[in-house]
Amino acid sequence: MKNDAVLVCSGAARPTSSGHIITEATAEKAVPGSIMNKVSRPTDKLLSVLIYICAGASVVLLAGIIIYILKNGVGVISTEFLTSVTSVLKGTVGIAGNIVNTLMIICLTMIVAAPVGVGAAVYLNEYAKKGRLIDIIEFATETLAGIPSIIFGLFGMMFFGQTLKMGYSLITGACTLILMVLPLIIRNTQEALKTVPDSYRHGAVGLGAGKWYTIRTILLPSAMPGIITGVILAIGRIVGESAALLFTAGSAKALPKTLAGLFPKIFQSGGTLTIQLYLSATSEGDFNTAFGIAVILLIIVFMINFAAKTLAVRFDATRRK
């Protein structure tokens, strides 16, 4: 019977050793539980149903949150809300100052964190020899990635704010966020470099290319989708951070009157969108403003995710013709 089954799996209807001819029609009966005759188990159906229920619940939960926030926050969004600051004397409610503070925090953080993080990952993955020291460094980066943000905020307040006399300022918040997002960028870049086949490295060496030339022209372009994803995820964490910035950057929402006032602003206190959302929903009790900021943050999150996917496809060297 085993010989009969082998003849059927080869795709040819031949006479068997017993003189019988086995075709596809008789194969299902001859080999129960084979690919051509799948056995349906109750547990498979149950697991399939559970998977669909979990997926549907996730989509419904996400849709419910988005709909609830949009329902309560869309009516607050206006030109005045986006281009002015809250003022009792003028009778205006706006978040322009918080938007500027958020953009400045992102720029200050990523100017340092992106090149340092990518450079550290390149060194660890391509130059450093595997050993105890490298294991300790990788363990440290993984540990830093899991530390609660409020601990970073406490450290930033004590070290950058008081020891280095920076006080409550955007530069203090940016220095703290650099420590927070560096592990994220390093680990994502390392994983992206590990996905590049070793044959690329060997081929470049065989053609006489140097180490840095290979990294610059072959490895980094091939790993670029993963690197960009890590950088954009770091930006997303900066946008959504509140605990660390509350201790370091403060909560001021003043808007510079001129472009020349942007540089001195980095040494002054400034609250981001998430800080203002927290204050509006708690101490100020202004839930309309809180929901309006929540809508803006949702839009930013969607834009970040869209940018991550678009840039990953755009810089994917494997898809280029």
HELIX and SHEET records of a PDB file:
HELIX    1   1 LYS A    2  CYS A    9  1                                   8    
HELIX    2   2 GLU A   24  ALA A   30  1                                   7    
HELIX    3   3 PRO A   42  GLY A   73  1                                  32    
HELIX    4   4 VAL A   74  VAL A   76  5                                   3    
HELIX    5   5 THR A   79  THR A   83  1                                   5    
HELIX    6   6 ALA A   96  VAL A  122  1                                  27    
HELIX    7   7 TYR A  123  TYR A  127  3                                   5    
HELIX    8   8 ARG A  132  GLY A  146  1                                  15    
HELIX    9   9 SER A  149  GLY A  156  1                                   8    
HELIX   10  10 MET A  157  THR A  163  3                                   7    
HELIX   11  11 LEU A  170  LYS A  194  1                                  25    
HELIX   12  12 ASP A  198  GLY A  206  1                                   9    
HELIX   13  13 LYS A  211  THR A  214  1                                   4    
HELIX   14  14 ILE A  215  LEU A  219  3                                   5    
HELIX   15  15 LEU A  220  GLY A  240  1                                  21    
HELIX   16  16 ALA A  243  THR A  248  1                                   6    
HELIX   17  17 LEU A  259  GLY A  261  5                                   3    
HELIX   18  18 LEU A  262  LYS A  265  1                                   4    
HELIX   19  19 LEU A  273  ALA A  281  1                                   9    
HELIX   20  20 PHE A  287  ARG A  314  1                                  28    
HELIX   21  21 ALA A  317  ARG A  319  5                                   3    
SHEET    1   A 2 VAL A  85  SER A  87  0                                        
SHEET    2   A 2 THR A  92  ILE A  95 -1                                        
END                                                                             
